[in-house]
Amino acid sequence: MKHYLVTAEEMRQYDANTIEQFHMPSLLLMERAALVTVEELQRMCGKASCRVLVLAGRGNNGGDGLAVGRLLMLQGYEVTFVLPGEDFYERCSEETRRQIDILYGYGACIFSRMQDGEYDIVIDAIFGIGLSRDVEGIWKESIQWINGSGAWVCSVDIPSGIDADTGKVMGCAVQANLTVTYGFHKTGHALYPGAIYCGKLVCRDMGIDERSFLHKKPYWYTYAGREAGILPVRRADGNKGTFGKALLIVGSRQMAGAAMLAAKSAFRTGVGMVKVVTEERNREIVQQYVPEAMVLTYTDTHELEEDAAFLESLKAAEAWADSLLIGPGIGMGKTAGSLLRFAVQESDLPLVIDADGLNLLARDHDLQSHLAKMGEQGRAIILTPHPGEFARLYDCSIVQVKEHLTDYPRRLSDRLCSVVVCKDARTVVAQCRGVQGYINTTGNSGMATAGSGDVLAGMITGFLAQGMREMDAAVTGVYLHGYAGDLAAAQGTEACMTATDLLDCMKDAVAQLKHGGKEKGKEALL
């Protein structure tokens, strides 16, 4: 199922649209948020009354938490309300002051400091999605108290201390058992480390839905669970030619594995034919591992331009193919550079550049300019860097890449007029001047293994060869890659996973997506 992932600013706008355009009272939205939070809390903890602490902040998130506590109090729970700091009433938002007035009307007491006692459940309503600086002072102390309390924790909207846009820990953050969010998932719920702090994440409707977009959809989305509709449709009367032909320039001397994995994974997507261009010493092992593939070889003992026969064969292969991959395992030598220039300058095929191809591209600014020009003219181009490769292309540090995972890929995409697949624990897919980007929530830590990227590159190239548009091919490849990884993890342990395990599970992954059946892997995060 497709889920939107909204930023804090987008959510604030949708909230304002609902209030202003549809005349929905803000307090009614707050009450509905409290109602669904209590429902989810009781679904996980049962309805037996117990000791509850509500730790509220001064913004509307605090008002949500106070309303949750009031509903629990009226159901017989023993509820303690704490809103840290002196003169909290005057410093609260208008809606939160209204919630305080309601509580006073019911005879409740609200404390300005922590009270001695033990609690079974803590309602974390300190900060919502508006947090923009590191947590300090009494708020830091409150979060540290929650994490050390041993109580079961329910966070309202997002764990306090997590940046709603990036998932970053702002100094310190609440480790929740349950997070109930409203309307739409936030990008910070999906990105690490925020995803870890949420515990079980539940999104509930409280009166803000897609009509509140007012025709301006969020930029980010993800897929969760089985998403069969993104796979290419196969014609019953098709043949190996109509199902696409992929040309892979992969694998240098002593790097046959990259060629083998990329070729096998391209076939697993359903592509009809694959031709592998690789160094001569890889011929035999590639033909043994992927007997279905055709092989064209070169030797890297002399200048590629001097091998007229090979160049003629390469041009013929390019004319034959429907998509082109270059990069996995090709090395950083002169031959690899010549092959990359051929792929960029002398071909107009839909193109995937991965691994060594990206590192070579990072060193050649003239070639980057040519690539961007081709993208502007409509050529389908997909770049698939991991953070290190991305940093070299973008000229920044790996730390900066990870801190700006929803920003820098969009900028690089615009700069090079390409779809950018930034591979990380949460892979981000951004398109040039696109209206939407994708954050992947399938997959697991076991996929951080040698060859995993070669498998993904082959998959995306296979989908391109079958006629998919570049953004669709990239998203489908990333999603299915992670889905197969989840099936592989379920068969053993994440720590033992290899790239070959991903290939072995791809058939089951496709079968589950297309035909249903018992799912062996875990559900995606959302």
C-alpha positions as CSV (number, residue, x, y, z in Angstrom):
1,M,0.0,0.0,0.0
2,K,1.2,3.5,-0.8
3,H,1.8,5.7,2.2
4,Y,2.6,9.4,2.1
5,L,5.5,10.6,4.3
6,V,5.0,14.2,5.2
7,T,7.4,16.8,6.5
8,A,6.6,18.9,9.6
9,E,5.9,21.9,7.3
10,E,3.6,19.9,5.1
11,M,1.7,18.6,8.0
12,R,1.3,22.1,9.5
13,Q,-0.1,23.2,6.2
14,Y,-2.5,20.3,6.0
15,D,-3.7,21.0,9.5
16,A,-4.2,24.7,8.7
17,N,-6.1,23.8,5.5
18,T,-8.4,21.5,7.4
19,I,-9.2,24.3,9.9
20,E,-9.5,27.1,7.5
21,Q,-10.9,25.5,4.3
22,F,-13.2,22.9,5.9
23,H,-14.0,24.8,9.1
24,M,-12.9,22.0,11.3
25,P,-12.3,23.3,14.9
26,S,-8.8,22.8,16.2
27,L,-10.0,21.5,19.5
28,L,-12.2,18.9,17.7
29,L,-9.1,17.6,15.9
30,M,-7.3,17.5,19.2
31,E,-10.1,15.5,20.8
32,R,-10.2,13.0,18.0
33,A,-6.5,12.6,18.2
34,A,-6.8,11.8,21.9
35,L,-9.6,9.3,21.3
36,V,-7.7,7.3,18.7
37,T,-4.6,7.4,20.9
38,V,-6.5,5.9,23.8
39,E,-7.9,3.2,21.5
40,E,-4.5,2.2,20.4
41,L,-3.0,2.3,23.9
42,Q,-5.8,0.1,25.3
43,R,-5.4,-2.3,22.3
44,M,-1.8,-3.0,23.3
45,C,-2.1,-2.7,27.1
46,G,-5.7,-3.8,27.8
47,K,-8.3,-1.8,29.6
48,A,-7.5,-2.6,33.2
49,S,-7.0,0.7,35.0
50,C,-3.4,1.4,36.1
51,R,-1.1,4.3,37.1
52,V,-0.5,6.8,34.2
53,L,1.8,9.7,34.0
54,V,1.2,12.4,31.4
55,L,4.3,14.4,30.6
56,A,3.2,17.4,28.5
57,G,4.9,20.2,26.8
58,R,3.6,23.7,26.1
59,G,2.6,23.3,22.4
60,N,-0.3,21.5,20.9
61,N,1.4,18.2,21.3
62,G,1.1,18.8,25.0
63,G,-2.6,19.6,24.6
64,D,-3.0,16.2,22.8
65,G,-1.4,14.5,25.7
66,L,-3.5,16.2,28.3
67,A,-6.6,15.2,26.4
68,V,-5.4,11.6,26.3
69,G,-4.8,11.7,30.1
70,R,-8.3,13.2,30.7
71,L,-10.0,10.4,28.7
72,L,-8.1,7.8,30.7
73,M,-8.9,9.6,34.0
74,L,-12.6,9.5,33.2
75,Q,-12.3,5.8,32.5
76,G,-11.0,5.2,36.0
77,Y,-7.2,5.3,35.5
78,E,-5.1,6.9,38.2
79,V,-3.5,9.8,36.1
80,T,-0.9,12.3,37.2
81,F,-0.4,15.3,35.0
82,V,2.9,17.1,34.7
83,L,3.7,20.1,32.7
84,P,7.3,21.1,33.6
85,G,8.3,24.7,34.3
86,E,7.0,27.6,36.2
87,D,4.2,29.8,34.8
88,F,3.3,27.1,32.3
89,Y,-0.2,28.2,31.8
90,E,0.8,31.6,30.3
91,R,3.5,30.0,28.1
92,C,1.3,27.3,26.6
93,S,-0.4,27.4,23.2
94,E,-4.1,28.5,23.1
95,E,-5.4,25.0,22.5
96,T,-3.3,23.6,25.3
97,R,-4.6,26.2,27.7
98,R,-8.1,25.1,26.8
99,Q,-7.2,21.6,27.7
100,I,-5.8,22.7,31.0
101,D,-9.1,24.6,31.7
102,I,-11.0,21.4,30.9
103,L,-8.9,19.4,33.3
104,Y,-9.3,22.0,36.0
105,G,-13.1,21.8,35.4
106,Y,-12.9,18.1,36.2
107,G,-11.0,18.8,39.4
108,A,-7.6,17.5,38.1
109,C,-4.3,18.9,39.4
110,I,-1.4,19.7,37.0
111,F,2.0,19.7,38.5
112,S,4.9,21.9,37.3
113,R,7.6,19.3,38.4
114,M,8.0,15.6,38.5
115,Q,6.2,13.8,41.4
116,D,7.6,10.9,43.4
117,G,5.9,7.7,42.5
118,E,5.8,4.7,40.2
119,Y,3.9,4.5,36.9
120,D,2.8,1.7,34.7
121,I,2.3,3.9,31.6
122,V,3.9,7.2,30.6
123,I,2.2,9.4,27.9
124,D,5.0,11.3,26.2
125,A,3.6,14.6,24.9
126,I,6.5,16.9,25.4
127,F,7.4,17.8,21.9
128,G,5.6,17.2,18.6
129,I,6.7,17.6,15.0
130,G,7.8,21.2,15.5
131,L,11.1,20.5,17.4
132,S,13.9,22.4,15.7
133,R,16.8,22.5,18.2
134,D,18.6,20.2,20.6
135,V,16.7,19.3,23.8
136,E,18.1,21.0,27.0
137,G,17.2,21.8,30.6
138,I,14.1,20.5,32.2
139,W,13.0,18.9,28.9
140,K,16.2,16.9,28.7
141,E,15.7,15.9,32.3
142,S,12.1,14.8,31.6
143,I,13.1,12.7,28.6
144,Q,15.9,11.0,30.6
145,W,13.5,10.3,33.4
146,I,11.0,8.7,31.0
147,N,13.8,6.4,29.5
148,G,14.9,5.4,32.9
149,S,11.5,4.9,34.5
150,G,10.9,1.3,33.3
151,A,7.3,2.3,32.5
152,W,5.6,1.4,29.2
153,V,5.7,4.5,27.0
154,C,3.2,5.9,24.5
155,S,4.5,8.8,22.4
156,V,2.0,11.3,20.9
157,D,2.6,11.8,17.2
158,I,6.4,11.3,17.4
159,P,8.8,10.4,20.2
160,S,9.9,13.7,21.9
161,G,13.5,14.6,20.8
162,I,13.2,13.1,17.2
163,D,13.3,15.5,14.3
164,A,10.1,14.9,12.3
165,D,11.8,15.5,9.0
166,T,15.1,13.7,9.3
167,G,14.7,11.2,12.1
168,K,17.7,12.7,13.9
169,V,18.0,12.6,17.7
170,M,18.0,16.2,18.9
171,G,20.3,15.7,21.8
172,C,18.2,13.0,23.4
173,A,14.9,11.3,22.6
174,V,12.2,9.2,24.2
175,Q,12.4,5.5,23.5
176,A,8.7,4.6,22.9
177,N,6.9,1.3,23.0
178,L,4.1,2.8,20.9
179,T,3.8,5.9,18.8
180,V,0.4,7.0,17.6
181,T,0.6,9.5,14.8
182,Y,-2.2,11.3,13.0
183,G,-3.2,11.7,9.4
184,F,0.0,10.7,7.7
185,H,3.3,9.2,8.6
186,K,6.2,11.7,9.0
187,T,9.5,11.3,7.2
188,G,11.2,11.2,10.6
189,H,9.2,8.1,11.4
190,A,10.7,6.2,8.4
191,L,14.3,7.4,8.6
192,Y,16.9,6.2,11.1
193,P,17.4,6.5,13.9
194,G,13.9,7.9,14.4
195,A,12.4,4.6,13.2
196,I,14.0,2.8,16.1
197,Y,12.7,5.2,18.7
198,C,9.0,4.9,17.6
199,G,8.5,1.3,18.8
200,K,5.3,0.1,17.2
201,L,4.1,2.9,14.9
202,V,0.4,3.4,14.2
203,C,-1.1,6.0,12.0
204,R,-4.8,6.9,12.7
205,D,-7.3,9.2,11.0
206,M,-8.4,12.1,13.1
207,G,-9.9,14.4,10.5
208,I,-7.0,15.3,8.2
209,D,-6.9,13.3,5.0
210,E,-5.9,13.7,1.4
211,R,-8.5,16.4,0.8
212,S,-6.5,18.6,3.1
213,F,-3.7,18.6,0.5
214,L,-5.7,21.0,-1.6
215,H,-4.2,19.4,-4.7
216,K,-0.6,19.8,-3.5
217,K,0.6,16.3,-2.6
218,P,3.5,15.6,-0.2
219,Y,6.9,15.0,-1.9
220,W,7.8,11.7,-0.2
221,Y,6.0,8.4,-0.2
222,T,6.7,4.7,0.5
223,Y,5.3,1.3,0.0
224,A,4.4,-1.0,2.8
225,G,3.4,-4.7,2.7
226,R,2.7,-6.3,-0.7
227,E,2.6,-4.0,-3.6
228,A,1.9,-6.1,-6.7
229,G,0.9,-3.2,-8.9
230,I,4.4,-1.9,-9.4
231,L,5.7,-5.0,-11.2
232,P,5.7,-4.9,-15.0
233,V,2.8,-6.5,-16.8
234,R,3.8,-9.5,-19.0
235,R,1.9,-10.1,-22.2
236,A,0.7,-13.6,-22.7
237,D,1.9,-13.6,-26.3
238,G,5.3,-12.1,-25.6
239,N,8.8,-13.6,-26.3
240,K,12.3,-13.1,-25.1
241,G,12.7,-10.1,-27.4
242,T,9.6,-8.3,-26.3
243,F,10.5,-8.8,-22.6
244,G,13.6,-6.6,-23.1
245,K,17.3,-6.9,-23.7
246,A,19.8,-5.7,-21.1
247,L,23.4,-4.8,-21.8
248,L,25.7,-5.0,-18.7
249,I,29.2,-3.6,-18.7
250,V,30.4,-5.2,-15.5
251,G,33.3,-7.0,-13.9
252,S,37.1,-6.4,-14.5
253,R,39.9,-8.9,-13.8
254,Q,39.3,-10.6,-10.5
255,M,35.9,-9.0,-10.2
256,A,33.8,-11.6,-11.9
257,G,31.3,-11.7,-8.9
258,A,29.9,-8.3,-9.8
259,A,29.2,-9.5,-13.3
260,M,27.6,-12.7,-12.2
261,L,25.3,-11.1,-9.6
262,A,24.2,-8.2,-11.8
263,A,23.4,-10.6,-14.7
264,K,21.5,-13.1,-12.6
265,S,19.5,-10.4,-10.9
266,A,18.5,-8.8,-14.3
267,F,17.1,-12.1,-15.4
268,R,15.2,-12.4,-12.1
269,T,13.2,-9.3,-13.0
270,G,11.7,-11.0,-16.0
271,V,13.9,-9.5,-18.7
272,G,14.1,-11.7,-21.8
273,M,17.8,-11.4,-22.7
274,V,21.1,-10.3,-21.1
275,K,24.5,-9.6,-22.6
276,V,27.4,-9.2,-20.3
277,V,30.4,-7.1,-21.4
278,T,33.4,-8.1,-19.1
279,E,37.1,-8.8,-19.0
280,E,38.2,-11.9,-20.9
281,R,39.3,-13.7,-17.8
282,N,35.7,-13.7,-16.5
283,R,34.2,-15.4,-19.5
284,E,34.2,-19.0,-18.2
285,I,32.9,-18.3,-14.7
286,V,30.2,-15.9,-15.9
287,Q,29.0,-18.5,-18.5
288,Q,29.0,-21.2,-15.8
289,Y,27.0,-19.1,-13.3
290,V,24.6,-17.5,-15.8
291,P,24.5,-19.8,-18.8
292,E,21.4,-17.9,-20.1
293,A,23.6,-14.7,-20.7
294,M,25.5,-13.8,-23.8
295,V,29.1,-12.7,-23.2
296,L,31.3,-10.1,-24.9
297,T,34.8,-9.8,-23.6
298,Y,37.8,-7.4,-23.8
299,T,41.3,-7.5,-22.5
300,D,42.6,-4.6,-20.3
301,T,46.2,-5.1,-21.3
302,H,46.1,-2.4,-23.9
303,E,44.2,0.7,-24.9
304,L,40.5,-0.1,-25.6
305,E,40.5,2.3,-28.5
306,E,43.1,0.1,-30.2
307,D,40.8,-2.9,-30.2
308,A,38.7,-2.1,-33.3
309,A,37.0,-5.5,-33.4
310,F,35.8,-5.2,-29.8
311,L,34.5,-1.7,-30.3
312,E,32.5,-2.7,-33.3
313,S,31.0,-5.6,-31.3
314,L,30.2,-3.2,-28.4
315,K,28.5,-0.7,-30.7
316,A,26.4,-3.6,-32.2
317,A,25.5,-4.8,-28.7
318,E,24.5,-1.2,-27.8
319,A,22.2,-1.0,-30.8
320,W,20.7,-4.4,-29.9
321,A,19.9,-3.6,-26.3
322,D,17.0,-1.8,-24.5
323,S,18.9,-0.7,-21.4
324,L,22.5,-0.3,-20.3
325,L,24.3,-0.8,-17.0
326,I,27.9,0.2,-16.3
327,G,29.9,0.2,-13.2
328,P,29.8,-2.9,-10.9
329,G,33.4,-4.2,-10.6
330,I,34.8,-2.5,-13.7
331,G,37.7,-0.9,-11.8
332,M,39.2,2.5,-12.0
333,G,41.7,2.1,-14.8
334,K,41.9,3.5,-18.3
335,T,39.8,0.8,-19.9
336,A,37.0,1.4,-17.4
337,G,37.1,5.1,-18.1
338,S,36.8,4.5,-21.8
339,L,33.9,2.2,-21.3
340,L,32.1,4.8,-19.2
341,R,32.7,7.5,-21.8
342,F,31.2,5.2,-24.4
343,A,28.1,4.5,-22.2
344,V,27.5,8.2,-21.6
345,Q,28.6,9.9,-24.8
346,E,28.0,7.3,-27.5
347,S,24.7,5.8,-26.4
348,D,21.2,7.1,-25.8
349,L,20.0,3.9,-24.1
350,P,18.3,4.1,-20.7
351,L,21.3,4.1,-18.5
352,V,22.2,2.9,-14.9
353,I,25.6,4.0,-13.5
354,D,26.7,2.1,-10.3
355,A,29.8,1.5,-8.2
356,D,33.1,2.1,-10.1
357,G,31.1,3.9,-12.8
358,L,30.1,6.5,-10.2
359,N,33.6,6.9,-8.8
360,L,34.9,7.5,-12.3
361,L,32.1,10.0,-13.0
362,A,33.0,11.9,-9.8
363,R,36.5,12.5,-11.2
364,D,35.3,13.7,-14.6
365,H,33.4,17.0,-14.5
366,D,33.2,17.3,-18.2
367,L,31.5,13.9,-18.4
368,Q,29.1,15.0,-15.6
369,S,28.1,18.0,-17.8
370,H,27.5,15.8,-20.8
371,L,25.4,13.4,-18.7
372,A,23.3,16.3,-17.4
373,K,22.8,17.6,-20.9
374,M,21.6,14.1,-22.0
375,G,19.2,14.0,-19.1
376,E,17.8,17.4,-20.1
377,Q,17.2,16.1,-23.6
378,G,15.1,13.2,-22.2
379,R,17.5,10.3,-21.8
380,A,16.6,8.0,-18.9
381,I,19.5,8.0,-16.4
382,I,19.7,6.4,-13.0
383,L,22.6,6.8,-10.6
384,T,22.8,4.3,-7.7
385,P,25.4,5.6,-5.1
386,H,25.9,4.4,-1.6
387,P,26.8,7.2,0.8
388,G,30.5,7.1,0.0
389,E,30.0,7.3,-3.7
390,F,27.4,10.0,-3.2
391,A,29.8,12.0,-1.2
392,R,32.4,11.9,-3.9
393,L,29.8,12.9,-6.6
394,Y,28.3,15.7,-4.5
395,D,31.7,16.8,-3.0
396,C,30.7,16.5,0.7
397,S,31.3,14.2,3.6
398,I,29.5,10.9,4.3
399,V,28.3,12.4,7.6
400,Q,26.6,15.2,5.6
401,V,25.0,12.8,3.2
402,K,23.4,10.9,6.1
403,E,22.3,14.1,7.8
404,H,20.7,15.4,4.6
405,L,19.3,12.2,3.2
406,T,16.0,13.9,2.0
407,D,17.7,17.0,0.7
408,Y,21.1,16.2,-1.0
409,P,19.7,13.4,-3.3
410,R,17.1,15.9,-4.7
411,R,19.8,18.4,-5.3
412,L,22.1,15.9,-7.1
413,S,19.2,14.7,-9.1
414,D,18.6,18.3,-10.3
415,R,22.3,18.9,-11.0
416,L,22.8,15.8,-13.1
417,C,19.2,15.5,-14.5
418,S,19.0,12.0,-13.3
419,V,17.1,9.8,-11.0
420,V,19.3,9.3,-7.9
421,V,19.0,6.2,-5.8
422,C,20.9,7.0,-2.5
423,K,21.4,3.6,-0.9
424,D,21.5,3.5,2.9
425,A,19.6,1.8,5.7
426,R,16.7,3.8,4.3
427,T,17.2,4.1,0.5
428,V,16.0,7.4,-1.0
429,V,15.0,7.8,-4.6
430,A,14.8,11.3,-6.0
431,Q,13.9,12.4,-9.5
432,C,15.0,15.5,-11.4
433,R,12.5,18.3,-10.8
434,G,10.1,15.6,-9.7
435,V,6.9,16.1,-7.9
436,Q,7.5,13.0,-5.7
437,G,10.3,11.0,-4.2
438,Y,10.4,7.6,-2.6
439,I,11.8,6.4,0.8
440,N,12.1,2.7,1.0
441,T,11.0,0.9,4.1
442,T,11.6,-2.7,3.1
443,G,14.8,-4.5,3.8
444,N,17.1,-5.0,6.8
445,S,20.6,-4.8,8.1
446,G,21.6,-8.2,6.6
447,M,21.5,-6.5,3.1
448,A,24.6,-4.5,4.1
449,T,26.8,-7.2,2.5
450,A,29.2,-7.4,-0.5
451,G,27.3,-7.7,-3.8
452,S,24.0,-6.5,-2.6
453,G,24.4,-3.3,-4.7
454,D,25.3,-5.3,-7.8
455,V,22.0,-7.2,-7.4
456,L,20.1,-4.0,-7.1
457,A,21.8,-2.4,-10.2
458,G,21.0,-5.5,-12.3
459,M,17.4,-5.4,-11.1
460,I,16.9,-1.8,-12.0
461,T,18.5,-2.3,-15.4
462,G,16.2,-5.3,-16.0
463,F,13.1,-3.2,-15.3
464,L,14.3,-0.5,-17.6
465,A,14.8,-3.0,-20.4
466,Q,11.2,-4.0,-20.0
467,G,10.1,-0.5,-20.8
468,M,9.5,1.0,-17.3
469,R,10.1,4.7,-16.9
470,E,13.3,5.5,-14.9
471,M,11.6,6.5,-11.7
472,D,9.3,3.5,-11.7
473,A,12.2,1.2,-12.5
474,A,14.2,2.6,-9.7
475,V,11.4,2.4,-7.1
476,T,10.4,-1.1,-8.1
477,G,13.9,-2.3,-8.0
478,V,14.6,-0.8,-4.6
479,Y,11.3,-2.0,-3.1
480,L,11.6,-5.6,-4.5
481,H,15.3,-5.8,-3.5
482,G,14.3,-5.0,0.1
483,Y,11.3,-7.3,0.0
484,A,13.6,-10.2,-1.1
485,G,16.0,-9.2,1.7
486,D,13.2,-9.5,4.3
487,L,12.3,-13.0,3.0
488,A,16.0,-14.0,3.1
489,A,16.3,-12.7,6.7
490,A,13.3,-14.7,7.7
491,Q,14.9,-17.9,6.5
492,G,18.0,-17.5,8.7
493,T,19.5,-14.5,10.4
494,E,20.3,-11.1,9.1
495,A,23.9,-11.5,10.1
496,C,24.4,-14.5,7.8
497,M,22.8,-13.0,4.6
498,T,24.7,-12.9,1.3
499,A,23.9,-11.3,-2.0
500,T,23.2,-14.8,-3.4
501,D,20.5,-15.2,-0.7
502,L,18.8,-12.1,-2.2
503,L,18.8,-13.7,-5.7
504,D,17.4,-17.0,-4.3
505,C,14.5,-15.1,-2.6
506,M,13.6,-12.9,-5.6
507,K,11.4,-15.6,-7.1
508,D,9.4,-16.0,-3.9
509,A,9.2,-12.2,-3.5
510,V,7.7,-11.8,-7.0
511,A,5.4,-14.7,-6.5
512,Q,4.1,-13.3,-3.2
513,L,3.6,-9.9,-4.7
514,K,1.7,-11.2,-7.7
515,H,-0.2,-14.1,-6.2
516,G,-0.4,-13.5,-2.5
517,G,0.1,-16.5,-0.3
518,K,1.7,-16.9,3.1
519,E,4.2,-14.2,3.7
520,K,7.5,-15.4,5.3
521,G,9.2,-12.0,5.6
522,K,8.4,-9.2,7.9
523,E,6.0,-6.3,7.0
524,A,7.7,-3.1,6.0
525,L,8.1,-0.6,8.8
526,L,5.0,1.4,8.1
